Amino acid sequence: MELLKELTEAFGAPGFEDEIRNIVLRELKGLVDEVSIDKLGSVIAVKNGAGKSKKRLKVMLAGHMDEIGFVVKHIDDKGFVRLNPLGGFDPKTLIAKRVMIQGIRKKFVGVIGTKPVHLMSAEEKTKMPTLKDLFVDMGLTAGEAKKSIAIGAPVTLVQQFMEFGDLVSCKSLDNRIAVWTLIKTLQKLKGKPSSVDVYAVFTAQEEVGIRGAITSAYHVEPDVGVAVDITIACDMPDISDAEHVTQLGAGTAIKICDASAISNPKLVSFLKKLAEKKKIRYQMEILPQGGTDAGGMQRTRGGVPVVTLSVPTRYAHTVVEAAHKKDLQATVDLLTAFLQEADKGDFGYN
């Protein structure tokens, strides 16, 4: 879990994925045949398959590097910072959290504050907070803050990685889980011939509109696309069976559909049969809201058959996102098996 710890604790707001990209480039050494970085900042790693290149299936894997974050919007005359979101937040989960701000010369730690409850009116106490109600205190004077922090500076939440029971928890499991999964899959494939060309793409700016998946898929022109991401685990109090999406410990999730893409039915069927053949635990997923890089790949050029493998995760888009270790391994195992047997599948509509 050391690599996942490093990835989740690292700094990587949308458009500012440099730290994650450097870890990815380090880990890819010796695993692939070529590596490039596109103009949006996505890393494209190619592992060539065996056999005649004109007949090999081109499979694109996509896992985004960025996490939900912010940029500095305003610094007031007392040195307090206001934020503009990059990605979707539930503001009530932000109160009393720590943040990291990329300053001009170094990073600064701050805390998110709001009006003390002791001073709130009865109406204010029942009101749901908004981002406008929150500010960042860096412990600096206005002069120090304005000298050290530029407007537009990226900001992420701060949290230490931890393991408890069978779970791992940290900020940005969404979607460093996918970065970890792609790397671990390539490690399992090292030295093993494959009949498909693997394009493992570590995408940029997914949290603000699956942008990296669109641009990189346009470049790669894949025959098949597989996104890796988290999904909602609903195995917790006060959620009805009718709202079920996935549960922790029940295996990797094969997505049927979400708000961004409908998975290719033949891909879904192929993965189900492969999981059963390899005795890999899996569950089916329908996510009513949200999307993954599959939605970007699917819309590229003349269209791409896509599917998403998801890792069930509790408390998404908070600093305590939690996933089950067995689900992590099941996702790596099924993705690896798919790349070894994808040439046997027919994923078209003809």
GILINNOR-V480268 format. One line per field, one symbol per residue. phi: phi as a letter, one per 40 degrees, with the letter a starting at -180 (. if undefined). psi: psi as a letter, one per 30 degrees, with the letter a starting at -180 (. if undefined). burial: b if it has 16 or more other C-alpha atoms within 10 Angstrom, else e. A space follows every 10 residues. Layout:
phi=???
psi=???
burial=???
This chain:
phi=.cccdccccc cacdgbcdcc dccdccccdg bbcababccc hccbbbbccc gcccbccbbb bbbcccbcaa bcbabccbgc bbbbcbhcbc dccccgccbb bcccbacbca bcbadcdcbc cdcccccccb cccbabbbgb cdccccccbc cgccbbcbac cabafcbbaa cfdcbcdcdc cccccccccd gbcbcbcbbc bccbfccbhf cccccccccc fccabbcbac accbcadgbc cccdbabcgc hcbcccaacb abccdccdcc ccccccccfb caacbbbcbg abcdcccdcc fchbcbabcb bdacgdgbcb dbbccccdcc cccccccccc bccccbbcbc
psi=geeeeeeefl kilkfhgeee eeeeeeffkf flflklklff gkkjkkjkll akeffkkjkk kkkkfllkal lkekjagfgk kklkkjlkkj efffkglklk kjaeflkkkl kkllkkffgk leeeffkkll fffllkjggl leeeefefkk kfklkllkkk klkkbglkkl lgejhfeeee eeeeeeeffk gkkkflkkjj kjllhefghh eeeeeeeeee ilekkjkkll lkkgillgkl efgkdllkfg llkjkelaff kkkkeeeeee eeeeeeeghk kllkkjjfll aafeeeeegk bgkkkllkkk jkklhkhlfh kklkeeeeee eeeeeeeeff gfffljglg.
burial=eeebbebbbb bbbbbbbbeb beebeebbee bbeebebeee bbbbbbbbbe eeeeebbbbb bbbbbbbbbb bbebbeeebb bbbbbbbebe eeebbeebbb bbbeeeebbb bbbbeeeeee eeeeeeeebe beebbbbbee ebeebbebbb eebbbbbbbe beeeeebbbb bbbbbbbbbb bbbbbbbebe eeebbbbbbb bbbbbbbbbb bbbbbbbbeb bbbbbbbbbb bbbbbeeeee eeeebbbbbb bbbbbbbbeb bbbbbbbbeb bbebbeeeeb bbbbbbbeee bbbbbbbbbb eeebbbbbbb bbbbbbbbbb bbbbbbbbbb bbbbbbbbbb ebbeeebeee
